[in-house]
């Protein structure tokens, strides 16, 4: 039987080449798989900030915009609507938004108007009871659901009521104030929803 000569250099080369080709194959197969975990363009857009001009919203008017598939109410509160806010405190569950509703707004909106600028309300328009969209009832006059109505929101699903800052009244099914999203003002007539002031600066 003849002695066989083993070429160790060639064996090392073939082993290394096989490992490299196998590694490239694994990476090539993994890239599309990992890419599939990334959010789609539609999903990215759904979570993206929303920029809205305020120029055409008159005092007392409301505009509704969509953000993350949620309705966001933007209201230019009139002087009379603002003046009525402190008069409602005794009728509200959490007038200072520091009890059960403390997490319902960012710190910069934890005030009587629940806003950065008193005249502008920016709020997610979802009732905190079962998720209905409340109606905007802006007039300061008696209503069938409240003889002492001073403007705000009425939920037709189960009759929850909120004032012009989205603060919930006592004696209704909704347990908390409506939610204030992160937002900031880009300038005096433009708001961006989805970004806190420090992030947007």
Rosetta constraint file for C-alpha pairs under 8 A:
AtomPair CA 7 CA 11 HARMONIC 6.41 0.50
AtomPair CA 8 CA 12 HARMONIC 6.18 0.50
AtomPair CA 9 CA 13 HARMONIC 6.26 0.50
AtomPair CA 10 CA 14 HARMONIC 6.19 0.50
AtomPair CA 11 CA 15 HARMONIC 6.11 0.50
AtomPair CA 12 CA 16 HARMONIC 6.06 0.50
AtomPair CA 13 CA 17 HARMONIC 6.02 0.50
AtomPair CA 14 CA 18 HARMONIC 6.03 0.50
AtomPair CA 15 CA 19 HARMONIC 6.23 0.50
AtomPair CA 16 CA 20 HARMONIC 6.19 0.50
AtomPair CA 17 CA 21 HARMONIC 6.16 0.50
AtomPair CA 18 CA 22 HARMONIC 6.03 0.50
AtomPair CA 19 CA 23 HARMONIC 6.01 0.50
AtomPair CA 20 CA 24 HARMONIC 6.20 0.50
AtomPair CA 21 CA 25 HARMONIC 6.23 0.50
AtomPair CA 22 CA 26 HARMONIC 6.24 0.50
AtomPair CA 23 CA 27 HARMONIC 6.22 0.50
AtomPair CA 24 CA 28 HARMONIC 6.03 0.50
AtomPair CA 25 CA 29 HARMONIC 6.17 0.50
AtomPair CA 26 CA 30 HARMONIC 6.04 0.50
AtomPair CA 27 CA 31 HARMONIC 6.10 0.50
AtomPair CA 28 CA 32 HARMONIC 7.54 0.50
AtomPair CA 29 CA 33 HARMONIC 6.98 0.50
AtomPair CA 30 CA 34 HARMONIC 6.04 0.50
AtomPair CA 31 CA 35 HARMONIC 6.02 0.50
AtomPair CA 32 CA 36 HARMONIC 6.19 0.50
AtomPair CA 33 CA 37 HARMONIC 7.18 0.50
AtomPair CA 34 CA 38 HARMONIC 7.38 0.50
AtomPair CA 39 CA 43 HARMONIC 5.72 0.50
AtomPair CA 39 CA 44 HARMONIC 6.26 0.50
AtomPair CA 40 CA 44 HARMONIC 6.21 0.50
AtomPair CA 41 CA 45 HARMONIC 6.09 0.50
AtomPair CA 42 CA 46 HARMONIC 6.11 0.50
AtomPair CA 43 CA 47 HARMONIC 6.57 0.50
AtomPair CA 44 CA 48 HARMONIC 6.18 0.50
AtomPair CA 46 CA 67 HARMONIC 6.97 0.50
AtomPair CA 46 CA 68 HARMONIC 4.99 0.50
AtomPair CA 46 CA 69 HARMONIC 6.88 0.50
AtomPair CA 47 CA 67 HARMONIC 7.17 0.50
AtomPair CA 47 CA 68 HARMONIC 5.13 0.50
AtomPair CA 48 CA 67 HARMONIC 7.79 0.50
AtomPair CA 48 CA 68 HARMONIC 7.57 0.50
AtomPair CA 48 CA 194 HARMONIC 7.16 0.50
AtomPair CA 49 CA 67 HARMONIC 7.30 0.50
AtomPair CA 49 CA 192 HARMONIC 6.49 0.50
AtomPair CA 49 CA 193 HARMONIC 5.46 0.50
AtomPair CA 49 CA 194 HARMONIC 4.62 0.50
AtomPair CA 49 CA 195 HARMONIC 6.51 0.50
AtomPair CA 50 CA 66 HARMONIC 7.89 0.50
AtomPair CA 50 CA 67 HARMONIC 6.44 0.50
AtomPair CA 50 CA 192 HARMONIC 5.52 0.50
AtomPair CA 50 CA 193 HARMONIC 5.11 0.50
AtomPair CA 50 CA 194 HARMONIC 6.72 0.50
AtomPair CA 51 CA 190 HARMONIC 7.01 0.50
AtomPair CA 51 CA 191 HARMONIC 5.78 0.50
AtomPair CA 51 CA 192 HARMONIC 4.28 0.50
AtomPair CA 51 CA 193 HARMONIC 6.35 0.50
AtomPair CA 52 CA 190 HARMONIC 5.69 0.50
AtomPair CA 52 CA 191 HARMONIC 5.40 0.50
AtomPair CA 52 CA 192 HARMONIC 6.30 0.50
AtomPair CA 53 CA 189 HARMONIC 5.85 0.50
AtomPair CA 53 CA 190 HARMONIC 4.50 0.50
AtomPair CA 53 CA 191 HARMONIC 6.51 0.50
AtomPair CA 54 CA 189 HARMONIC 4.97 0.50
AtomPair CA 54 CA 190 HARMONIC 5.61 0.50
AtomPair CA 54 CA 191 HARMONIC 7.20 0.50
AtomPair CA 55 CA 189 HARMONIC 5.69 0.50
AtomPair CA 55 CA 190 HARMONIC 7.81 0.50
AtomPair CA 57 CA 61 HARMONIC 5.89 0.50
AtomPair CA 57 CA 62 HARMONIC 6.95 0.50
AtomPair CA 57 CA 63 HARMONIC 7.16 0.50
AtomPair CA 57 CA 75 HARMONIC 7.66 0.50
AtomPair CA 57 CA 76 HARMONIC 6.42 0.50
AtomPair CA 58 CA 76 HARMONIC 6.39 0.50
AtomPair CA 59 CA 75 HARMONIC 7.91 0.50
AtomPair CA 59 CA 76 HARMONIC 4.88 0.50
AtomPair CA 59 CA 77 HARMONIC 5.56 0.50
AtomPair CA 59 CA 78 HARMONIC 4.76 0.50
AtomPair CA 60 CA 75 HARMONIC 6.86 0.50
AtomPair CA 60 CA 76 HARMONIC 5.54 0.50
AtomPair CA 60 CA 77 HARMONIC 5.06 0.50
AtomPair CA 60 CA 78 HARMONIC 5.02 0.50
AtomPair CA 60 CA 81 HARMONIC 7.74 0.50
AtomPair CA 60 CA 138 HARMONIC 6.77 0.50
AtomPair CA 61 CA 75 HARMONIC 5.83 0.50
AtomPair CA 61 CA 76 HARMONIC 5.81 0.50
AtomPair CA 61 CA 77 HARMONIC 7.36 0.50
AtomPair CA 62 CA 73 HARMONIC 6.59 0.50
AtomPair CA 62 CA 74 HARMONIC 5.56 0.50
AtomPair CA 62 CA 75 HARMONIC 4.33 0.50
AtomPair CA 62 CA 76 HARMONIC 6.60 0.50
AtomPair CA 62 CA 136 HARMONIC 7.84 0.50
AtomPair CA 63 CA 73 HARMONIC 5.96 0.50
AtomPair CA 63 CA 74 HARMONIC 5.14 0.50
AtomPair CA 63 CA 75 HARMONIC 6.41 0.50
AtomPair CA 64 CA 71 HARMONIC 6.18 0.50
AtomPair CA 64 CA 72 HARMONIC 5.47 0.50
AtomPair CA 64 CA 73 HARMONIC 4.77 0.50
AtomPair CA 64 CA 74 HARMONIC 6.16 0.50
AtomPair CA 65 CA 71 HARMONIC 5.80 0.50
AtomPair CA 65 CA 72 HARMONIC 5.25 0.50
AtomPair CA 65 CA 73 HARMONIC 6.77 0.50
AtomPair CA 65 CA 74 HARMONIC 7.75 0.50
AtomPair CA 66 CA 70 HARMONIC 5.48 0.50
AtomPair CA 66 CA 71 HARMONIC 4.86 0.50
AtomPair CA 66 CA 72 HARMONIC 5.94 0.50
AtomPair CA 67 CA 71 HARMONIC 6.53 0.50
AtomPair CA 67 CA 72 HARMONIC 6.70 0.50
AtomPair CA 67 CA 193 HARMONIC 7.45 0.50
AtomPair CA 67 CA 194 HARMONIC 7.77 0.50
AtomPair CA 70 CA 124 HARMONIC 6.86 0.50
AtomPair CA 70 CA 125 HARMONIC 7.47 0.50
AtomPair CA 70 CA 126 HARMONIC 7.92 0.50
AtomPair CA 71 CA 124 HARMONIC 5.93 0.50
AtomPair CA 71 CA 125 HARMONIC 5.36 0.50
AtomPair CA 71 CA 126 HARMONIC 7.38 0.50
AtomPair CA 72 CA 122 HARMONIC 6.81 0.50
AtomPair CA 72 CA 123 HARMONIC 5.51 0.50
AtomPair CA 72 CA 124 HARMONIC 4.40 0.50
AtomPair CA 72 CA 125 HARMONIC 5.38 0.50
AtomPair CA 73 CA 121 HARMONIC 7.43 0.50
AtomPair CA 73 CA 122 HARMONIC 5.72 0.50
AtomPair CA 73 CA 123 HARMONIC 5.18 0.50
AtomPair CA 73 CA 124 HARMONIC 6.05 0.50
AtomPair CA 73 CA 125 HARMONIC 5.68 0.50
AtomPair CA 74 CA 120 HARMONIC 6.98 0.50
AtomPair CA 74 CA 121 HARMONIC 5.58 0.50
AtomPair CA 74 CA 122 HARMONIC 4.68 0.50
AtomPair CA 74 CA 123 HARMONIC 6.66 0.50
AtomPair CA 75 CA 119 HARMONIC 7.88 0.50
AtomPair CA 75 CA 120 HARMONIC 5.70 0.50
AtomPair CA 75 CA 121 HARMONIC 5.02 0.50
AtomPair CA 75 CA 122 HARMONIC 6.69 0.50
AtomPair CA 76 CA 119 HARMONIC 5.62 0.50
AtomPair CA 76 CA 120 HARMONIC 4.96 0.50
AtomPair CA 76 CA 121 HARMONIC 6.66 0.50
AtomPair CA 77 CA 81 HARMONIC 5.89 0.50
AtomPair CA 77 CA 82 HARMONIC 6.39 0.50
AtomPair CA 77 CA 118 HARMONIC 7.90 0.50
AtomPair CA 77 CA 119 HARMONIC 4.83 0.50
AtomPair CA 77 CA 120 HARMONIC 6.07 0.50
AtomPair CA 77 CA 121 HARMONIC 7.06 0.50
AtomPair CA 77 CA 164 HARMONIC 7.81 0.50
AtomPair CA 78 CA 82 HARMONIC 6.31 0.50
AtomPair CA 78 CA 119 HARMONIC 6.87 0.50
AtomPair CA 79 CA 83 HARMONIC 6.09 0.50
AtomPair CA 79 CA 119 HARMONIC 7.77 0.50
AtomPair CA 80 CA 84 HARMONIC 6.27 0.50
AtomPair CA 81 CA 85 HARMONIC 6.77 0.50
AtomPair CA 81 CA 138 HARMONIC 7.97 0.50
AtomPair CA 81 CA 140 HARMONIC 7.56 0.50
AtomPair CA 81 CA 150 HARMONIC 7.35 0.50
AtomPair CA 81 CA 151 HARMONIC 6.78 0.50
AtomPair CA 81 CA 164 HARMONIC 6.87 0.50
AtomPair CA 82 CA 113 HARMONIC 7.77 0.50
AtomPair CA 82 CA 118 HARMONIC 7.57 0.50
AtomPair CA 82 CA 119 HARMONIC 7.19 0.50
AtomPair CA 82 CA 164 HARMONIC 7.72 0.50
AtomPair CA 83 CA 87 HARMONIC 7.79 0.50
AtomPair CA 84 CA 88 HARMONIC 6.88 0.50
AtomPair CA 84 CA 150 HARMONIC 6.39 0.50
AtomPair CA 85 CA 89 HARMONIC 7.39 0.50
AtomPair CA 85 CA 112 HARMONIC 7.58 0.50
AtomPair CA 85 CA 113 HARMONIC 7.48 0.50
AtomPair CA 85 CA 163 HARMONIC 7.33 0.50
AtomPair CA 85 CA 164 HARMONIC 6.88 0.50
AtomPair CA 85 CA 165 HARMONIC 7.47 0.50
AtomPair CA 86 CA 112 HARMONIC 7.46 0.50
AtomPair CA 88 CA 92 HARMONIC 6.55 0.50
AtomPair CA 88 CA 163 HARMONIC 7.64 0.50
AtomPair CA 89 CA 95 HARMONIC 5.30 0.50
AtomPair CA 90 CA 95 HARMONIC 7.88 0.50
AtomPair CA 91 CA 169 HARMONIC 5.85 0.50
AtomPair CA 91 CA 170 HARMONIC 5.96 0.50
AtomPair CA 92 CA 167 HARMONIC 6.79 0.50
AtomPair CA 92 CA 168 HARMONIC 5.82 0.50
AtomPair CA 92 CA 169 HARMONIC 4.26 0.50
AtomPair CA 92 CA 170 HARMONIC 5.23 0.50
AtomPair CA 93 CA 167 HARMONIC 7.67 0.50
AtomPair CA 93 CA 168 HARMONIC 6.01 0.50
AtomPair CA 93 CA 169 HARMONIC 5.65 0.50
AtomPair CA 93 CA 170 HARMONIC 5.09 0.50
AtomPair CA 93 CA 175 HARMONIC 7.97 0.50
AtomPair CA 93 CA 176 HARMONIC 7.57 0.50
AtomPair CA 94 CA 98 HARMONIC 6.89 0.50
AtomPair CA 94 CA 99 HARMONIC 6.11 0.50
AtomPair CA 94 CA 100 HARMONIC 7.23 0.50
AtomPair CA 94 CA 101 HARMONIC 6.66 0.50
AtomPair CA 94 CA 167 HARMONIC 7.00 0.50
AtomPair CA 94 CA 168 HARMONIC 7.20 0.50
AtomPair CA 94 CA 176 HARMONIC 7.53 0.50
AtomPair CA 94 CA 177 HARMONIC 7.37 0.50
AtomPair CA 95 CA 112 HARMONIC 7.22 0.50
AtomPair CA 95 CA 167 HARMONIC 6.50 0.50
AtomPair CA 96 CA 110 HARMONIC 7.34 0.50
AtomPair CA 96 CA 111 HARMONIC 6.46 0.50
AtomPair CA 96 CA 112 HARMONIC 6.20 0.50
AtomPair CA 97 CA 101 HARMONIC 5.08 0.50
AtomPair CA 97 CA 102 HARMONIC 5.06 0.50
AtomPair CA 97 CA 104 HARMONIC 7.75 0.50
AtomPair CA 97 CA 110 HARMONIC 6.29 0.50
AtomPair CA 97 CA 111 HARMONIC 7.35 0.50
AtomPair CA 97 CA 167 HARMONIC 7.85 0.50
AtomPair CA 97 CA 177 HARMONIC 7.46 0.50
AtomPair CA 98 CA 102 HARMONIC 4.41 0.50
AtomPair CA 98 CA 110 HARMONIC 7.69 0.50
AtomPair CA 100 CA 176 HARMONIC 6.41 0.50
AtomPair CA 101 CA 105 HARMONIC 7.83 0.50
AtomPair CA 101 CA 176 HARMONIC 5.28 0.50
AtomPair CA 101 CA 177 HARMONIC 5.70 0.50
AtomPair CA 102 CA 110 HARMONIC 7.65 0.50
AtomPair CA 104 CA 176 HARMONIC 7.87 0.50
AtomPair CA 104 CA 177 HARMONIC 6.73 0.50
AtomPair CA 104 CA 178 HARMONIC 6.67 0.50
AtomPair CA 104 CA 179 HARMONIC 4.61 0.50
AtomPair CA 104 CA 180 HARMONIC 6.14 0.50
AtomPair CA 105 CA 109 HARMONIC 5.95 0.50
AtomPair CA 105 CA 110 HARMONIC 6.30 0.50
AtomPair CA 105 CA 114 HARMONIC 7.42 0.50
AtomPair CA 105 CA 179 HARMONIC 5.82 0.50
AtomPair CA 105 CA 180 HARMONIC 4.64 0.50
AtomPair CA 105 CA 181 HARMONIC 6.69 0.50
AtomPair CA 105 CA 182 HARMONIC 7.94 0.50
AtomPair CA 106 CA 110 HARMONIC 6.52 0.50
AtomPair CA 106 CA 180 HARMONIC 7.03 0.50
AtomPair CA 106 CA 181 HARMONIC 7.42 0.50
AtomPair CA 106 CA 182 HARMONIC 6.67 0.50
AtomPair CA 108 CA 115 HARMONIC 7.31 0.50
AtomPair CA 108 CA 116 HARMONIC 6.50 0.50
AtomPair CA 109 CA 113 HARMONIC 7.60 0.50
AtomPair CA 109 CA 114 HARMONIC 4.46 0.50
AtomPair CA 109 CA 115 HARMONIC 4.51 0.50
AtomPair CA 109 CA 116 HARMONIC 5.83 0.50
AtomPair CA 109 CA 180 HARMONIC 7.62 0.50
AtomPair CA 110 CA 114 HARMONIC 5.38 0.50
AtomPair CA 110 CA 115 HARMONIC 7.42 0.50
AtomPair CA 111 CA 115 HARMONIC 7.06 0.50
AtomPair CA 112 CA 165 HARMONIC 7.65 0.50
AtomPair CA 113 CA 118 HARMONIC 5.69 0.50
AtomPair CA 113 CA 121 HARMONIC 7.68 0.50
AtomPair CA 113 CA 165 HARMONIC 5.50 0.50
AtomPair CA 114 CA 118 HARMONIC 7.85 0.50
AtomPair CA 114 CA 121 HARMONIC 7.34 0.50
AtomPair CA 114 CA 165 HARMONIC 6.00 0.50
AtomPair CA 114 CA 180 HARMONIC 7.61 0.50
AtomPair CA 115 CA 120 HARMONIC 6.69 0.50
AtomPair CA 115 CA 121 HARMONIC 5.90 0.50
AtomPair CA 115 CA 122 HARMONIC 7.08 0.50
AtomPair CA 116 CA 120 HARMONIC 7.57 0.50
AtomPair CA 116 CA 184 HARMONIC 7.76 0.50
AtomPair CA 117 CA 121 HARMONIC 7.91 0.50
AtomPair CA 121 CA 165 HARMONIC 6.79 0.50
AtomPair CA 122 CA 180 HARMONIC 6.47 0.50
AtomPair CA 122 CA 181 HARMONIC 7.32 0.50
AtomPair CA 122 CA 183 HARMONIC 7.86 0.50
AtomPair CA 123 CA 166 HARMONIC 7.50 0.50
AtomPair CA 123 CA 178 HARMONIC 7.10 0.50
AtomPair CA 123 CA 179 HARMONIC 6.00 0.50
AtomPair CA 123 CA 180 HARMONIC 4.53 0.50
AtomPair CA 123 CA 181 HARMONIC 6.22 0.50
AtomPair CA 124 CA 178 HARMONIC 6.79 0.50
AtomPair CA 124 CA 179 HARMONIC 5.48 0.50
AtomPair CA 124 CA 180 HARMONIC 5.90 0.50
AtomPair CA 124 CA 181 HARMONIC 6.44 0.50
AtomPair CA 125 CA 133 HARMONIC 5.78 0.50
AtomPair CA 125 CA 134 HARMONIC 6.71 0.50
AtomPair CA 125 CA 178 HARMONIC 7.22 0.50
AtomPair CA 125 CA 179 HARMONIC 7.83 0.50
AtomPair CA 126 CA 131 HARMONIC 5.27 0.50
AtomPair CA 126 CA 132 HARMONIC 5.72 0.50
AtomPair CA 126 CA 133 HARMONIC 4.91 0.50
AtomPair CA 126 CA 134 HARMONIC 6.71 0.50
AtomPair CA 126 CA 178 HARMONIC 6.73 0.50
AtomPair CA 126 CA 179 HARMONIC 7.76 0.50
AtomPair CA 127 CA 131 HARMONIC 4.91 0.50
AtomPair CA 127 CA 132 HARMONIC 5.30 0.50
AtomPair CA 127 CA 133 HARMONIC 5.95 0.50
AtomPair CA 127 CA 134 HARMONIC 6.22 0.50
AtomPair CA 127 CA 155 HARMONIC 6.90 0.50
AtomPair CA 127 CA 160 HARMONIC 7.69 0.50
AtomPair CA 127 CA 174 HARMONIC 6.93 0.50
AtomPair CA 127 CA 178 HARMONIC 6.37 0.50
AtomPair CA 128 CA 174 HARMONIC 5.29 0.50
AtomPair CA 128 CA 175 HARMONIC 6.52 0.50
AtomPair CA 128 CA 176 HARMONIC 6.02 0.50
AtomPair CA 128 CA 177 HARMONIC 7.00 0.50
AtomPair CA 128 CA 178 HARMONIC 6.11 0.50
AtomPair CA 129 CA 160 HARMONIC 7.79 0.50
AtomPair CA 129 CA 173 HARMONIC 6.08 0.50
AtomPair CA 129 CA 174 HARMONIC 4.16 0.50
AtomPair CA 129 CA 175 HARMONIC 6.48 0.50
AtomPair CA 130 CA 174 HARMONIC 7.91 0.50
AtomPair CA 132 CA 155 HARMONIC 6.93 0.50
AtomPair CA 132 CA 157 HARMONIC 6.61 0.50
AtomPair CA 133 CA 155 HARMONIC 6.68 0.50
AtomPair CA 134 CA 153 HARMONIC 5.75 0.50
AtomPair CA 134 CA 154 HARMONIC 5.25 0.50
AtomPair CA 134 CA 155 HARMONIC 4.04 0.50
AtomPair CA 134 CA 156 HARMONIC 6.63 0.50
AtomPair CA 135 CA 153 HARMONIC 5.44 0.50
AtomPair CA 135 CA 154 HARMONIC 5.21 0.50
AtomPair CA 135 CA 155 HARMONIC 5.98 0.50
AtomPair CA 135 CA 156 HARMONIC 7.29 0.50
AtomPair CA 136 CA 152 HARMONIC 6.11 0.50
AtomPair CA 136 CA 153 HARMONIC 4.80 0.50
AtomPair CA 136 CA 154 HARMONIC 6.70 0.50
AtomPair CA 137 CA 151 HARMONIC 5.74 0.50
AtomPair CA 137 CA 152 HARMONIC 5.44 0.50
AtomPair CA 137 CA 153 HARMONIC 5.61 0.50
AtomPair CA 137 CA 154 HARMONIC 6.83 0.50
AtomPair CA 138 CA 150 HARMONIC 7.78 0.50
AtomPair CA 138 CA 151 HARMONIC 4.37 0.50
AtomPair CA 138 CA 152 HARMONIC 5.59 0.50
AtomPair CA 138 CA 153 HARMONIC 7.75 0.50
AtomPair CA 138 CA 164 HARMONIC 7.87 0.50
AtomPair CA 139 CA 150 HARMONIC 6.81 0.50
AtomPair CA 139 CA 151 HARMONIC 5.11 0.50
AtomPair CA 140 CA 149 HARMONIC 5.92 0.50
AtomPair CA 140 CA 150 HARMONIC 4.18 0.50
AtomPair CA 140 CA 151 HARMONIC 4.96 0.50
AtomPair CA 141 CA 147 HARMONIC 7.59 0.50
AtomPair CA 141 CA 148 HARMONIC 7.00 0.50
AtomPair CA 141 CA 149 HARMONIC 5.59 0.50
AtomPair CA 141 CA 150 HARMONIC 6.29 0.50
AtomPair CA 141 CA 151 HARMONIC 7.56 0.50
AtomPair CA 142 CA 146 HARMONIC 6.16 0.50
AtomPair CA 142 CA 147 HARMONIC 4.22 0.50
AtomPair CA 142 CA 148 HARMONIC 5.42 0.50
AtomPair CA 142 CA 149 HARMONIC 5.18 0.50
AtomPair CA 142 CA 150 HARMONIC 7.90 0.50
AtomPair CA 143 CA 147 HARMONIC 5.42 0.50
AtomPair CA 143 CA 148 HARMONIC 7.57 0.50
AtomPair CA 143 CA 149 HARMONIC 6.22 0.50
AtomPair CA 145 CA 159 HARMONIC 7.79 0.50
AtomPair CA 150 CA 163 HARMONIC 7.30 0.50
AtomPair CA 151 CA 163 HARMONIC 6.22 0.50
AtomPair CA 151 CA 164 HARMONIC 5.96 0.50
AtomPair CA 152 CA 161 HARMONIC 7.51 0.50
AtomPair CA 152 CA 162 HARMONIC 5.61 0.50
AtomPair CA 152 CA 163 HARMONIC 4.20 0.50
AtomPair CA 152 CA 164 HARMONIC 4.24 0.50
AtomPair CA 152 CA 165 HARMONIC 7.46 0.50
AtomPair CA 152 CA 166 HARMONIC 7.16 0.50
AtomPair CA 153 CA 161 HARMONIC 5.64 0.50
AtomPair CA 153 CA 162 HARMONIC 4.95 0.50
AtomPair CA 153 CA 163 HARMONIC 6.22 0.50
AtomPair CA 153 CA 164 HARMONIC 7.13 0.50
AtomPair CA 153 CA 166 HARMONIC 7.25 0.50
AtomPair CA 154 CA 159 HARMONIC 6.43 0.50
AtomPair CA 154 CA 160 HARMONIC 6.00 0.50
AtomPair CA 154 CA 161 HARMONIC 4.64 0.50
AtomPair CA 154 CA 162 HARMONIC 6.54 0.50
AtomPair CA 155 CA 159 HARMONIC 5.08 0.50
AtomPair CA 155 CA 160 HARMONIC 5.15 0.50
AtomPair CA 155 CA 161 HARMONIC 6.26 0.50
AtomPair CA 156 CA 160 HARMONIC 7.62 0.50
AtomPair CA 158 CA 173 HARMONIC 7.02 0.50
AtomPair CA 159 CA 172 HARMONIC 6.85 0.50
AtomPair CA 159 CA 173 HARMONIC 7.59 0.50
AtomPair CA 160 CA 168 HARMONIC 7.57 0.50
AtomPair CA 160 CA 169 HARMONIC 7.56 0.50
AtomPair CA 160 CA 172 HARMONIC 4.97 0.50
AtomPair CA 160 CA 173 HARMONIC 5.88 0.50
AtomPair CA 160 CA 174 HARMONIC 5.78 0.50
AtomPair CA 161 CA 168 HARMONIC 5.97 0.50
AtomPair CA 161 CA 169 HARMONIC 5.75 0.50
AtomPair CA 161 CA 172 HARMONIC 6.91 0.50
AtomPair CA 162 CA 166 HARMONIC 5.03 0.50
AtomPair CA 162 CA 167 HARMONIC 5.05 0.50
AtomPair CA 162 CA 168 HARMONIC 4.34 0.50
AtomPair CA 162 CA 169 HARMONIC 5.73 0.50
AtomPair CA 162 CA 177 HARMONIC 7.45 0.50
AtomPair CA 162 CA 178 HARMONIC 7.97 0.50
AtomPair CA 163 CA 167 HARMONIC 5.37 0.50
AtomPair CA 163 CA 168 HARMONIC 6.65 0.50
AtomPair CA 163 CA 169 HARMONIC 7.38 0.50
AtomPair CA 166 CA 177 HARMONIC 5.76 0.50
AtomPair CA 166 CA 178 HARMONIC 5.20 0.50
AtomPair CA 166 CA 179 HARMONIC 7.79 0.50
AtomPair CA 167 CA 176 HARMONIC 7.52 0.50
AtomPair CA 167 CA 177 HARMONIC 4.49 0.50
AtomPair CA 167 CA 178 HARMONIC 6.52 0.50
AtomPair CA 168 CA 172 HARMONIC 7.98 0.50
AtomPair CA 168 CA 174 HARMONIC 7.00 0.50
AtomPair CA 168 CA 175 HARMONIC 7.44 0.50
AtomPair CA 168 CA 176 HARMONIC 6.12 0.50
AtomPair CA 168 CA 177 HARMONIC 4.92 0.50
AtomPair CA 168 CA 178 HARMONIC 7.39 0.50
AtomPair CA 181 CA 193 HARMONIC 6.99 0.50
AtomPair CA 181 CA 194 HARMONIC 6.63 0.50
AtomPair CA 182 CA 193 HARMONIC 6.14 0.50
AtomPair CA 182 CA 194 HARMONIC 4.98 0.50
AtomPair CA 182 CA 195 HARMONIC 5.34 0.50
AtomPair CA 182 CA 196 HARMONIC 4.99 0.50
AtomPair CA 183 CA 191 HARMONIC 7.10 0.50
AtomPair CA 183 CA 192 HARMONIC 5.55 0.50
AtomPair CA 183 CA 193 HARMONIC 4.32 0.50
AtomPair CA 183 CA 194 HARMONIC 5.35 0.50
AtomPair CA 183 CA 195 HARMONIC 4.95 0.50
AtomPair CA 183 CA 196 HARMONIC 4.99 0.50
AtomPair CA 183 CA 197 HARMONIC 6.58 0.50
AtomPair CA 184 CA 191 HARMONIC 5.84 0.50
AtomPair CA 184 CA 192 HARMONIC 5.52 0.50
AtomPair CA 184 CA 193 HARMONIC 6.75 0.50
AtomPair CA 184 CA 195 HARMONIC 6.46 0.50
AtomPair CA 184 CA 196 HARMONIC 5.71 0.50
AtomPair CA 184 CA 197 HARMONIC 4.76 0.50
AtomPair CA 184 CA 200 HARMONIC 6.89 0.50
AtomPair CA 185 CA 189 HARMONIC 7.72 0.50
AtomPair CA 185 CA 190 HARMONIC 5.84 0.50
AtomPair CA 185 CA 191 HARMONIC 4.38 0.50
AtomPair CA 185 CA 192 HARMONIC 6.13 0.50
AtomPair CA 185 CA 197 HARMONIC 7.41 0.50
AtomPair CA 186 CA 190 HARMONIC 5.47 0.50
AtomPair CA 186 CA 191 HARMONIC 5.71 0.50
AtomPair CA 186 CA 192 HARMONIC 6.63 0.50
AtomPair CA 186 CA 200 HARMONIC 7.61 0.50
AtomPair CA 187 CA 191 HARMONIC 7.29 0.50
AtomPair CA 195 CA 199 HARMONIC 6.10 0.50
AtomPair CA 195 CA 200 HARMONIC 5.99 0.50
AtomPair CA 196 CA 200 HARMONIC 6.17 0.50
AtomPair CA 197 CA 201 HARMONIC 6.06 0.50
